[in-house]
């Protein structure tokens, strides 16, 4: 019996944690990118509502998917709508660090 017979199995088992970590990191980056896009869309929707005399906070909340509505923070100051969206986090302490921010100005 050769000493190399189980080597590939041992290598596969050794690489599984690294593969899992890379997968989790890639997924977290995708979730952060989605939060960034949602923040921009929500800020623009809020600014449009402000221009049209509507409720900018409600418009911003309506512009994001349902799962992220509980993770959005909208502030209106003058003609500027500022939005922060906290992404879903696979590692919860990362959520606050990866919060996406966007702002949009109503009018010129």
Protein Blocks (a to p, Z undefined) as FASTA:
>chain_A
ZZklmmmmmmmmmmmmmmmmmmmmmmmmmmmmmmmmmmmmmmmmmmmmmmnopafklmmm
mmpcfklmmmcccddehjaccdddddddfblmlmmmmpccddddehZZ
